[in-house]
Amino acid sequence: MLAGEQPYSSLPGREQAVVRAAWEDNIAALRTGLNFEDVFTAAGTDWVEAQPDGTVVRRSATGPSTVRRRSPR
């Protein structure tokens, strides 16, 4: 199934759960190797990030970052 040789929907429920767990493990492994900061900086592209507290940080490939605090509700 993970090799794309049969559809996910053709698997029984227990086997679907095993496949979902394998997908989660594969995605977690791929995410650990990602570094978009390096990619965007090398391309000279600015980007934004949302912090857990809702603060938005604009990152600049060529200059200082700017921070926009979350508006109170």
Secondary structure, 3 states (H helix, E strand, C coil): CCCCCCCHHHCCHHHHHHHHHHHHHHHHHHHHCCCHHHHHHHHCCCEEEECCCCCEEEECCCCCCEEECCCCC
